[in-house]
Amino acid sequence: MENNFDINNLVRENVKQMKPYSTARDEFKDFDIADMIFLDANENPFENGVNRYPDPQQGSVKEVLAKQKFVKTNQILLGNGSDEVLDLLFRAFCEPKKDNVITLPPTYGMYGVLANINAVENREVLLSDDFQPQIEKIIEAVDEQTKIIFLCSPNNPTGNSFSDESVAYLLQNFRGLVVIDEAYIDFSKKDSWSNELDEYPNLIITQTLSKAYGLAGIRLGVCYGSAEIISVLNKIKPPYNVNELTQKRAIERLGDTEKIKAEIESIITQREKLLKELLDVKFVEKIYPTEANFILVKVDDANKRYDKLIAKGIVIRNRTTQPLCDNCLRFTVGTEQENMKLIVALKEIN
Ligand SMILES: *Cc1c(COP(=O)(O)O)cnc(C)c1O
């Protein structure tokens, strides 16, 4: 990559021209001052806990995250789930009907969905048989209009992490943005790439409170990137994209570090137990290594086994239609009791 990486070469022209929408809260920021009278945002003045607009910059949440993840607050953008964050990346950097992105199936479906919604070409480069990025093929697929490469590590639905060498190679040699989706990083032994933010100006990391943090219902996605990248995304995000209830719940939960750690450890212990139990299930033909809170297995007949589990009241994910995932099922790791019931059911449908 050329040494003088300039984010402005990647930003869409219309976004470059824009100034961020300025909300009432942006124009007068000191809304903690108790004796101020706020008559600027057409809110209902009667207090009920959520009658005021939320902080558009989510300053309190970002401060907690910045401390915990060793990044600066201006290197963080929050969204209504990672899905909103990913959508903002398309809208900021990919010109519809002109630019393209690269994704590596089998992987998270939302990259392709968002490419479609934004009328951006999705160049799919299959993972290798051991579910690693095929670097040469990726490089071949890149052209002048390639803006983003999406890497999901640990990958959904395969469960494995991508090799550090592959990720570093792409960061060093691709002159567009490399987005690493780390939705499952807390279940992995690997460190987050967020430690490398200052090394790579084209690095973007997405994380979420939906998995390890146990807050799928509040919808909070996190994006880490250079201050320059984050300021571009800030320009185009909906002003109040993270609501007050979400911000409150996130702060409470992020403060509960011991409990989160214990839950993650328990899920990992359960995962390892499940992996052992699956060895005794006769129709399981292959158990793939996992660094996430789910396990991908190849079975004799995925559709048949899926239906039989449903009949026993257990819902898993059938991934058989995904490339390289013929007859594969994905099990999320549940509580000890849930996993025991799963194993009993799997042995009964043998
Ligand atoms: C579950 C998941 C997410 C989470 O998305 P949210 O919108 O934050 O709930 C992101 N990426 C991957 C790969 C996932 O599997």
PDBQT file of the ligand as one rigid body, heavy atoms in Angstrom, charges set to zero:
ROOT
HETATM    1  C1  LIG A 401     -24.505 -11.939  15.283  1.00  0.00    +0.000 C 
HETATM    2  C2  LIG A 401     -23.539 -11.267  14.394  1.00  0.00    +0.000 A 
HETATM    3  C3  LIG A 401     -23.429  -9.885  14.381  1.00  0.00    +0.000 A 
HETATM    4  C4  LIG A 401     -24.267  -9.065  15.312  1.00  0.00    +0.000 C 
HETATM    5  O1  LIG A 401     -25.035  -8.151  14.710  1.00  0.00    +0.000 OA
HETATM    6  P1  LIG A 401     -25.865  -7.119  15.607  1.00  0.00    +0.000 P 
HETATM    7  O2  LIG A 401     -26.566  -6.338  14.568  1.00  0.00    +0.000 OA
HETATM    8  O3  LIG A 401     -24.857  -6.307  16.373  1.00  0.00    +0.000 OA
HETATM    9  O4  LIG A 401     -26.744  -7.895  16.514  1.00  0.00    +0.000 OA
HETATM   10  C5  LIG A 401     -22.481  -9.276  13.579  1.00  0.00    +0.000 A 
HETATM   11  N1  LIG A 401     -21.670 -10.022  12.796  1.00  0.00    +0.000 NA
HETATM   12  C6  LIG A 401     -21.732 -11.368  12.809  1.00  0.00    +0.000 A 
HETATM   13  C7  LIG A 401     -20.792 -12.144  11.999  1.00  0.00    +0.000 C 
HETATM   14  C8  LIG A 401     -22.684 -12.027  13.600  1.00  0.00    +0.000 A 
HETATM   15  O5  LIG A 401     -22.748 -13.365  13.556  1.00  0.00    +0.000 OA
ENDROOT
TORSDOF 0
